[in-house]
Amino acid sequence: MKNLYASVIAFFAFTAMLFAQQTQEKQDQLQPTVTEQQVERDAQAAKLARQQKILDKEKAMREQAEKQKNEDNKRVTTGSINTVTKKASTKPGKQ
């Protein structure tokens, strides 16, 4: 009789340990819970990233405009040096 009780107790103990291990494995597979602080922090980080992206675009547009302006100035300067013309005299005897 003692053997029977010992076997039943060992069986239930082993079964309980297996059930606990399966439960723990299921909990380990679940993603961690997300807190409100984490959501707020992620939202703030996303907002900053969007602002930085907008600032980068504006900076690129300013640089592009500055580059275009510099090219235009170079063209005007180059064009005026190459096309030097003499003015005709306003006095009637010197034309």
Contacts in CASP RR format, 6 or more apart in sequence:
PFRMAT RR
TARGET T0000
AUTHOR 0000-0000-0000
METHOD contacts of the structure
MODEL  1
MKNLYASVIAFFAFTAMLFAQQTQEKQDQLQPTVTEQQVERDAQAAKLAR
QQKILDKEKAMREQAEKQKNEDNKRVTTGSINTVTKKASTKPGKQ
88 95 0 8 1.000
89 95 0 8 1.000
END
